[in-house]
Amino acid sequence: MRILVAEDESKVAEHLRKGLTEAGYAVDVAADGSEALWLAENHPYDAMILDIMMPGLDGLTALRQMRRRGIHAPAILLTARCELEDRVRGLDAGADDYLGKPFSMVELLARLRAVLRRQRAEPLDHLRVADLELDLIARTAHRQGQRIDLTNREFALLEFLMVSSPRPVSKTAIIEHVWNQHFDSGTNVVNVYINYLREKIDRPNWPALIHTIRGVGFAVKEPGQ
């Protein structure tokens, strides 16, 4: 999942970037509302975390402009001002959640998972394809009753493939959602990580679930689909 963070305080921005990256998200950081607006118009984000009090274009104004321009990625607002009126203004501007500063990274990650779940047609805590199950809360994977140990990046890639299942996704889409804006799309890292997943998910004598769709990309789907 790819997340846009807009935060003008460098220490807070780095804290957010580090915490989200360690949780397996691809993260782009904007230093103000104008940069956040430009990034949101030019990149597909699964969610946004926006500080309200930023120089120039503030978070509320940036979010209002995003919504008017058809950018509907769920947004969590961060602010040191937690009065009821401020929360109402934020929600009316198009925010999906609101978190006051100082905040706990554990709580922020929980709220982020919640808004991402609500975006799905059927909000779920688990994803399942055949006998492969992904627990989005515990961030664990199991197949045929056996736990599959995944790195954060492998988990993010598998989650993206399973959310899209049985439809295939292109390498470009994978790069946009699983890696960040600075990623070199010319490398073969997607193929490398697909092979990592195959070694763990499609073990010998287990029906293959990860498929290469020639000329399109990759798909996770049940045998015969």
C-alpha positions, -999 to +999 in steps of 0.1 A: +000+000+000+013+035-009+008+063+016+012+101+011+024+120+042+022+158+044+041+172+074+062+203+077+080+194+109+110+174+098+113+153+129+076+143+129+078+136+091+108+113+096+091+096+125+060+089+103+081+078+073+101+054+095+071+040+113+051+035+081+080+020+062+087-005+090+050-015+089+054-024+052+040+007+035+056+026+006+058+063+017+061+096+000+066+127+022+055+162+013+067+192+033+036+214+027+001+213+013+011+224-022+036+196-026+010+171-012-016+183-037+009+179-066+019+144-055-018+134-050-026+145-086+003+127-101+005+094-081-020+068-070-022+067-032-041+042-011-043+066+018-030+100+029-019+114+063-021+152+063-010+177+090-034+205+092-011+233+103+014+237+074+029+269+059+014+281+026-014+257+017-026+241+049-038+205+052-075+213+052-073+235+021-052+209+003-077+182+012-106+203+000-089+209-034-080+172-037-117+162-032-128+188-057-103+173-082-117+138-078-089+125-055-108+101-031-080+083-013-089+081+024-073+108+045-063+110+082-057+145+095-031+152+122-032+184+143-023+197+177-057+214+179-083+189+190-114+210+198-147+197+186-150+225+160-116+216+145-126+180+142-159+189+125-141+212+100-117+184+092-144+158+086-165+183+066-134+189+044-134+153+034-113+136+060-120+100+070-103+102+104-087+127+128-058+122+152-044+147+177-008+154+184+012+140+201+001+106+188+011+070+192+024+053+161+006+021+172-027+040+172-020+058+139-013+024+122-045+010+136-065+039+123-048+036+089-057-001+087-093+008+096-097+035+068-080+011+043-104-017+052-134+006+048-123+014+012-128-022+001-161-033-012-163-058+017-143-045+046-123-074+059-096-082+084-086-113+064-080-120+027-084-155+014-076-171-020-081-209-020-062-221+011-040-190+013-051-166+041-037-132+050-045-117+083-043-079+078-044-071+116-018-096+128+000-093+095+005-130+091+000-155+063-010-191+064-014-218+038-025-254+044-024-247+081+013-237+080+025-202+088+043-184+060+070-159+073+070-128+051+091-096+051+071-064+052+077-058+015+066-094+006+035-089+028+027-057+010+031-073-024+010-103-015-017-081+000-019-061-032-021-092-054-048-108-032-069-076-030-069-076-068-075-114-072-083-130-095-075-100-118-039-096-129-019-065-120+009-050-140+044-044-129+038-007-131+008-010-108+028-031-084+056-005-083+032+024-078+015+007-048+042-013-032+072+009-037+076+047-035+080+076-060+118+073-060+118+037-070+137+028-102+110+012-124+138-001-147+150-027-123+138-063-121+130-061-083+093-070-090+103-103-106+127-109-077+100-104-051+075-125-071+101-153-070+105-148-032+067-152-028+066-183-050+093-200-029+072-195+002+036-197-012+038-223-040+058-250-024+064-284-041+032-305-043+011-274-035-012-261-063+003-229-077-015-197-068+009-171-081+006-168-119+025-149-146+001-135-171+021-130-202+021-094-215+000-082-185+017-089-152+009-112-122-021-126-105-029-146-074-059-169-081-073-204-075-062-232-098-085-233-128-096-196-126 
